[in-house]
Amino acid sequence: MAEWKQKRQHMRHYNYTAYIYNTRYTEEQNLKIKTALENIELEGQSSILDLGCGTGLLFPKIQKTVKTIVGLDISKGMLKEITPYIKRSPNIHLILADADHTPLRDNYFDTVFAITLLQNMPTPVKTLQETKRITKPNATIIITGLKKHFTKHSFTKLLENAKLKTKPTKRNDKLKCHTSTCKKN
């Protein structure tokens, strides 16, 4: 019950602040996205999941490169901020759901982005297990964790506990988060 209470608090916060999210965080989020994209190569027919997609800042950066983008978020307010944009983008689909209990089939996605998500999750290893369930074998999973929430050691340990194989990632010291590019074992 405490887990859902924490999630509900985050959901209410993001519902309430969604209309100003881009004003406050676009620059920071774009830097995270840029760093993530520098560490992977997206294929033209890829199925991409943006887990905790927020206002969809990733979408315009990849929509012409990939086949399908699914954005999943627990905040209806955040998803409403994306709606006008996706009307012009038939390859983008939105889902209102909990990242720990996605209504998605096993082994589907080629790539998952989980940018600025884990620190909002009560049990991040559970979130990573669910992420692994919905990704194909050898899928790429890009994960960030805010430095004010995770030390480098605790972030690395979390990925190890989730049995994710991490690849060397180009560092960006300007980021307020740890970034890792992982492969599903």
C-alpha positions, -999 to 999 in steps of 0.1 A, spaced: 0 0 0 29 24 8 42 17 -27 10 29 -44 8 59 -20 42 70 -32 32 65 -69 0 84 -64 20 114 -49 42 115 -80 12 112 -103 -6 141 -86 26 162 -86 31 156 -123 -6 161 -131 -5 194 -113 28 207 -128 25 192 -163 17 225 -180 50 241 -168 72 210 -171 87 219 -205 94 254 -194 113 241 -163 131 211 -176 134 211 -215 170 221 -215 180 195 -189 160 167 -204 173 175 -239 208 171 -226 200 137 -212 183 127 -244 212 139 -265 237 120 -243 215 88 -246 212 91 -284 250 95 -287 254 61 -270 231 40 -292 222 35 -328 185 33 -336 174 11 -365 148 22 -390 123 -6 -381 127 -3 -343 100 -4 -317 108 21 -291 93 25 -256 97 58 -237 90 46 -201 79 75 -181 77 96 -212 65 128 -195 57 154 -221 73 135 -250 105 155 -254 122 124 -269 96 119 -297 106 146 -322 143 135 -319 136 99 -331 102 98 -348 116 99 -383 142 73 -375 121 45 -361 90 26 -370 70 28 -337 72 49 -305 51 41 -275 51 66 -247 40 53 -213 34 75 -182 14 74 -150 4 111 -153 -26 119 -174 -15 156 -172 18 149 -188 3 128 -216 -22 156 -223 8 179 -230 18 155 -258 -16 150 -274 -15 180 -299 19 168 -311 10 132 -318 -20 141 -339 5 148 -367 25 116 -359 9 83 -367 38 62 -354 35 76 -318 12 59 -294 5 69 -257 -5 47 -228 -16 58 -194 -1 31 -171 22 23 -142 58 15 -153 58 -15 -128 27 -30 -143 27 -23 -180 -1 -36 -202 25 -46 -228 34 -80 -242 66 -98 -235 97 -95 -257 83 -67 -279 105 -36 -278 139 -32 -294 149 -2 -273 135 13 -240 143 48 -227 138 52 -189 150 88 -185 143 105 -152 121 76 -140 138 54 -115 141 79 -87 102 82 -87 97 44 -84 94 28 -49 112 -3 -60 135 5 -90 147 -31 -94 110 -41 -99 107 -14 -126 138 -28 -143 125 -63 -141 93 -52 -158 114 -34 -184 133 -65 -191 101 -85 -195 88 -63 -224 121 -60 -243 134 -84 -269 165 -105 -262 196 -82 -266 174 -51 -265 190 -18 -255 178 -1 -224 189 35 -217 185 44 -180 192 75 -160 191 81 -122 194 115 -106 226 120 -87 208 135 -58 189 102 -54 216 76 -64 253 76 -59 273 62 -88 279 30 -67 242 25 -58 231 32 -94 256 6 -108 246 -19 -81 209 -14 -90 216 -23 -126 237 -53 -115 209 -65 -92 185 -63 -122 210 -84 -141 214 -58 -168 247 -59 -188 260 -23 -190 280 -10 -219 306 18 -216 287 51 -220 301 84 -231 301 106 -201 286 141 -199 297 159 -167 270 185 -172 242 160 -165 225 159 -131 221 122 -135 240 89 -140 234 74 -174 238 39 -185 232 20 -217 224 -16 -210 216 -48 -228 191 -73 -217 208 -106 -209 
